[in-house]
Amino acid sequence: MRLYNSLSRSVEEFVPINEGEVKMYNCGPTVYKRQHIGNFRAFMMADLLRRAFEYQGYAVTQIMNITDVGHLTEDDVVDSQGEDKLQKEAARRQMDPWEIAREEEKNFRDDLALMEIPPAHVYPRATDHVTEMIEMVERLLEKGLAYEVDGNVYFSITDWPEYGALSGNRLEDLEVGASGRVDDRSDKKHPLDFALWKRDEKHLMQWDSPWGRGFPGWHIECSAMARKYLGDTFDIHTGGPDNKFPHHECEIAQSEGCTGKQYVRYWIHCGWLEIGGRKMSKSKGKLYTIPELLDMGYTGKDLRLFMLKQHYRAPLPFDLEMLDDAQKLRAKLNNFVANEMGRRPDGPVTEHIAQLITHSRTKFLEGLQDDLNTSVAFAVIHEFMTAVNRAQPSADDARCVVDFMNELDGVFGILDPIQDKGVLDADIDALIQERIDARAARNFQRADEIRDELQAKGITLIDTAHGTEWQRNDS
């Protein structure tokens, strides 16, 4: 498996810490409002990564956090500023922030199910792990990498010369670029020092700490939860492009500063979901939620195919026409499987079909192993379908074809459940035979009448060189 590592800025061979195992942490949602389709690109990437590893036989441990405190509204500078997103939303809705957090966490889990994304093994909440955060902050204070002023604790960025290794940002450039945007309050040693613990009497969510009542900084949350569930060093950390800086950069500094060990081996980031060439955001246009898109007639599997067709690192343009295209392509894939299920000529599995499956499996895996190159993987599927149609397989061949399509779909999750057509009831079976006899007698009017009658019963007939095949219209 080769993956693009944001830390080295290159595609690297994946070598797990423990053979046959993958430990993965995914930056999850900030549960202050319902996630939109743009947020789900990172969650889909994490799902694809997990499925691809499991397809190759790895045992994957997947952890995705729930941020329910501490994520501030302006999060693109080193020391995030503004109001806590959850507290701001609570004031807008006139609701308790804890209540909003639980409601939106449920919405998030519901939306994952609608997108047919299997749940992570653990969804740790930030508010349940404050003790672990405090322990890390204490350790950073002991090592001289943090300092406390009037109940606020800051990470001393100038004492961590490796800062910027992930994002490529140099401290001197950040100082210039952040002019007027950072908190240059006098209690900081450096304007870019970021908060590990905050004191704010007006904040609604607070905990006791060695430095008084307060709440954690956003960055320390993921470090503490990842460390608890995956250890000091683990294999993969994923997120959206906006997580790379400052969030992941700060995670590295405080985690490695605390433990003295490498935090993450491989950093994997997806590209933006874009509207009009720009990041999908409230200021750029309509932000569709998953339920809204399903109400418009799309399915979670349509949305999956839309996101999976494009390479995860490339920007993904969003519009409804592209969703329509994904819906049509998915129908084509489902129809192919349905047609194979409906093949009737008996016959053994041929060497040609067996070799075709083996070859396609190899090429499909090569695509996945090449930094999750889904374009190649989908091309392999299309080539396989074309070759099968040309081969006109027997019933036994077709069963192998369907099993193989299901095998590949374990990675993509885009096919509808297969419903075995079974044996047609006697009346329909008789009509099919009557139509065959009518065509043989050149009574095409009767043959057409039977076709129409069967169509009304939900059965579509397909005349091939090897006889008449059928499929249910709801397959």
Secondary structure, 3 states (H helix, E strand, C coil): CEEEECCCCEEEECCCCCCCEEEEEECCCECCCCCECCCHHHHHHHHHHHHHHHHCCCEEEEEECEECCCCEEECCCCCCEEEEHHHHHHHHHCCCHHHHHHHHHHHHHHHHHHCCCCCCCECCEHHHCHHHHHHHHHHHHHCCCEEEECCEEEECHHHCCCCCCCCCCCHHHHHHHCCCCCCCCCCCCCCCCEEEEECCCCCCCCECCCCCCEEECHHHHHHHHHHHHHCCCEEEEEECHHHHHHHHHHHHHHHHHHHCCCCEEEEEECCCEEECCEECCCCCCCCCEHHHHHHCCCCHHHHHHHHHHCCCCCCEECCHHHHHHHHHHHHHHHHHHHHHHCCCCCCCCCHHHHHHHHHHHHHHHHHHHECCCHHHHHHHHHHHHHHHHHHCCCHHHHHHHHHHHHHHHHHHCCCCCCCCCCCCCHHHHHHHHHHHHHHHCCCHHHHHHHHHHHHHCCEEEEEECCEEEEEECCC
